[in-house]
Amino acid sequence: MLNSSFAFAANPALVSRPPLGPRDPAQYLVVTPAGSADWTHDPAAATTFASMAEAMRAAIRLPASLRAFGLPRGGELMGLDLLN
């Protein structure tokens, strides 16, 4: 069985929220140096969190109306068989 705290520890992640409308792109969290949250449409400009756990922690601290979630920075988790 996969130890999730180990498997996701070394994978950089970001925080995203779904599009606000059918023609809108997804938005990604940018944490400013002052600590406030802002959003960008460019995932390359988004704040990178050290792990998926840290990204999820940041996402759940946002207001519930934003429905944000953690997302692996590299797209897919390569080389992990998450189903076994």
ABEGO torsion letter per residue (X at the ends): XBBAAAAAAABBBBBBBBBABAABBBBBBBBBAAGBBBBBABAAABBBBABAAAAAAAAAABBAAAGBBBBBAAGBBBGBBAAX
